[in-house]
Amino acid sequence: MKEWRQTIAFICTVVVTLVTLATLMLSQFASMRAEHADIRMEMRAGFVDTRMEMRAGFDTVRAQARIEQAATLEELAAIRDQLNSVDRRTARIEGSLSGIEIAPEPADEE
């Protein structure tokens, strides 16, 4: 009978130890899940910040490109005006050389 009591006490001790270990493992698992959730939130916040920085950089580059495009278009318009002026002067010079007065054509308005 004494052996049975010792066996039952041993089994109870093992069960209590296993339950305690399971409880500790569950607690540790819950802690790890909370830490994982915190890390995910930090990563998500970092991703949003990076995305916003990239968007701001993209908007800046696009604005600079538009300014450069406008300047280029203005330069092209000035060059076109100069070429039209040269064409009119060339027509006057050719007319004067041939002895015929030629009235230059009016500049095309675009």
Buried (B, 14 or more C-beta within 10 A) or exposed (E): EEEEEEEEEEEEEEEEEEEEEEEEEEEEEEEEEEEEEEEEEEEEEEEEEEEEEEEEEEEEEEEEEEEEEEEEEEEEEEEEEEEBEEEBEEBBEEBEEEEEEEEBEEEEEE
